[in-house]
């Protein structure tokens, strides 16, 4: 069964304390892996697309990486404004698009 | 480039009433998704259109939910009759060509059923 699992469910960091979020997946025919940021009361905001194992993408303090079974979102020296829920989604066969349940990140000053 | 537009932003109805949500996707996007997001959970796909055809509606409660995408552009999602457990945010998203391209989301409609 196709599945996307994110961990941890919640993460509290001090400002400047780097960490990583995990997205593991079992999907038939990976067509793309996508990271989103969601702020309270808003729709998910697109961050990155990864297509093949070994691929990496960066944007400011965020870096996404992909292996054959999982993806990591690395957050370097986070700031309070990075606090949000980070969602992982996977595109599979038959055009299906699955989301994980998200990691709620709280960065304290 | 204009984003995905949804309306209304908020809706409060009583159980057993009906409600409709509207979505206008990004121009040129062939794929349109409707998701239900319950507080604290990830989005759950309800229905996916490719142009004006349904690709996946396996998780749509068809006894009460319906959706259409006229002329392959705008879409409406209807609930009739609503139940208390339908209280959630309903998100519309669109992508250029399916699950190999990123989807862009609207702001969502927050539905409260009382």
Interface residues (C-beta under 8 A of the other chain):
Chain A: X6 X31 X32 X34 X36 X41 X42 X43 X44 X45 X46 X49 X51 X87 X89 X91 X92 X94 X95 X96 X97 X98 X99 X100 X101 X102
Chain B: X4 X31 X33 X35 X41 X42 X43 X44 X45 X48 X50 X55 X56 X91 X93 X95 X98 X99 X100 X101 X102 X103 X104 X105 X106 X107 X108 X110
